[in-house]
Amino acid sequence: MARGVYAGSFDPPTNGHLWLISKGVELFDELYVAAALNPDKKYDFSIEERVRMLKEITKEYPNTIVDRFEDLYLVDHAASVGAKYILRGIRTEEDYEYEYKMKHFNQVLNPEIESVFLMPPKELEDLSSSFVKGLIGPRGWEEVIRKLVPTPVYNAILEKYNYKRTRKRRA
């Protein structure tokens, strides 16, 4: 059985993430989608919220398993779930340079696990969680964001950011 792991912060998951998941389920018999928790990183969504969103957006893919990990290298997490492949997306030259280095580092740690790289279509190549979060705030942001994330993620974003805005107005 070919098993892969696609991991990221997913803060929040975007249509780009969902595109890569949809390709991963075609490539692998099982795809673990793993939300990472890095203690050095500040997240807008808790690990539980990110896992919940990932479960909602992957429920149409019966061969996905959503999980989380922390305090492990990605290659070690992959080995812990019996995966032989790590799925990664490459959008930019910077992504390529980083992933090139990580592939070789992972091979040193565990030569049994191979990295698989996919490049998104043009309309998704600039899309990232940070980009989405950077668009929140100005008038009309809700309609802009709606086009960039899956519906369950959009609803979670509305709930989180409209709640923050309502609290600020009351203060």
C-alpha positions in Angstrom: 0.0 0.0 0.0 1.3 3.4 -1.0 0.9 5.8 2.0 1.8 9.5 1.9 1.9 12.3 4.4 1.0 15.9 3.5 1.8 18.2 6.4 1.7 21.9 7.1 0.5 24.5 9.5 -2.8 24.9 7.6 -3.5 28.2 9.4 -6.0 28.3 7.7 -6.3 25.6 5.0 -6.7 27.2 1.5 -7.9 26.1 -1.9 -4.2 25.5 -2.7 -4.0 23.0 0.2 -7.2 21.3 -1.0 -5.8 21.1 -4.5 -2.7 19.3 -3.3 -4.8 17.0 -1.1 -7.0 16.1 -4.1 -3.9 15.2 -6.1 -2.4 13.3 -3.2 -5.5 11.1 -2.9 -5.0 10.1 -6.5 -1.4 9.3 -6.0 -1.6 7.3 -2.8 -3.8 4.6 -1.4 -3.8 6.5 1.9 -3.0 10.1 2.5 -2.3 11.4 6.0 -3.0 15.1 6.2 -1.1 16.3 9.3 -1.4 19.7 11.0 1.9 20.6 12.5 2.3 22.4 15.8 5.5 24.4 16.0 6.0 26.1 19.4 8.0 28.9 17.8 5.1 29.9 15.5 2.1 32.0 16.3 -1.2 30.6 15.0 -4.5 32.3 14.5 -6.3 29.0 14.7 -5.7 26.4 17.4 -4.4 22.9 16.5 -7.9 21.6 17.3 -9.6 24.1 15.0 -7.1 23.4 12.2 -7.7 19.6 12.5 -11.4 20.2 12.5 -11.3 22.3 9.3 -9.1 19.7 7.6 -11.5 16.9 8.6 -14.4 18.9 7.1 -12.7 19.7 3.8 -11.3 16.1 3.3 -14.5 14.1 4.2 -15.2 13.5 0.5 -11.9 11.6 0.3 -12.3 8.3 2.1 -8.6 7.5 1.8 -7.5 10.6 3.9 -6.6 10.5 7.5 -6.3 13.8 9.3 -4.0 13.9 12.2 -1.5 16.3 14.0 2.0 16.2 15.1 4.5 18.1 17.2 8.0 17.8 18.5 9.0 15.6 15.5 10.7 16.1 12.2 8.2 15.5 9.4 10.2 12.5 8.2 9.9 11.0 11.6 6.1 11.6 11.7 5.9 10.0 8.3 7.7 6.9 9.5 5.5 6.8 12.6 2.4 6.3 10.5 4.1 3.9 8.1 4.2 6.4 5.2 6.9 6.0 2.5 6.2 9.3 0.9 6.1 13.0 1.9 3.9 15.1 -0.4 5.0 18.7 -0.8 3.9 21.6 -3.0 6.2 23.9 -4.8 4.8 27.3 -5.7 7.9 29.5 -6.0 11.6 29.5 -6.4 11.9 30.0 -2.7 9.7 27.0 -2.1 11.9 25.0 -4.4 15.1 26.0 -2.6 13.7 25.1 0.8 12.1 21.8 -0.3 15.3 20.8 -2.1 17.3 21.2 1.1 14.6 19.5 3.2 14.4 16.5 0.8 18.2 15.9 1.2 17.9 16.4 5.0 15.0 14.0 5.2 17.0 11.4 3.1 19.8 11.6 5.7 17.4 11.0 8.5 15.4 8.3 6.8 16.5 7.1 3.3 13.4 4.9 3.1 11.1 7.9 2.8 10.8 9.7 -0.5 9.6 13.2 -1.2 7.1 13.8 -4.0 6.7 17.4 -5.3 3.7 18.9 -7.1 3.3 22.3 -8.6 -0.2 23.9 -8.4 -1.9 25.5 -11.4 -1.2 29.2 -12.1 -4.3 30.5 -10.3 -3.2 28.9 -7.0 0.6 29.4 -7.1 0.5 32.7 -5.0 -2.0 31.3 -2.5 -0.9 30.7 1.0 -2.4 30.9 4.5 -0.4 34.0 5.2 -1.7 35.6 2.1 -5.3 34.8 3.0 -4.8 36.2 6.6 -3.2 39.4 5.1 -6.4 40.1 3.1 -8.7 40.1 6.2 -9.8 43.5 7.4 -10.6 46.0 4.7 -14.2 46.5 3.6 -15.4 43.6 1.4 -12.7 41.2 2.7 -15.3 38.5 3.2 -16.1 38.2 -0.5 -12.4 38.2 -1.4 -11.6 35.4 1.1 -14.6 33.3 0.0 -12.9 32.6 -3.3 -9.6 31.5 -1.7 -10.7 28.9 0.9 -13.1 25.9 1.1 -16.5 26.7 2.5 -16.0 25.2 6.0 -12.8 27.2 6.3 -14.5 30.4 5.1 -17.2 29.9 7.8 -14.6 29.4 10.5 -12.7 32.5 9.3 -16.0 34.6 9.4 -16.7 33.3 12.9 -13.3 34.1 14.2 -12.6 37.5 12.6 -16.1 38.9 12.8 -16.2 37.9 16.5 -12.9 39.8 17.0 -14.3 42.9 15.1 -17.5 42.8 17.2 -15.6 42.7 20.4 -13.4 45.7 19.4 -16.5 47.8 18.5 -18.0 47.1 22.0 -14.8 48.1 23.8 
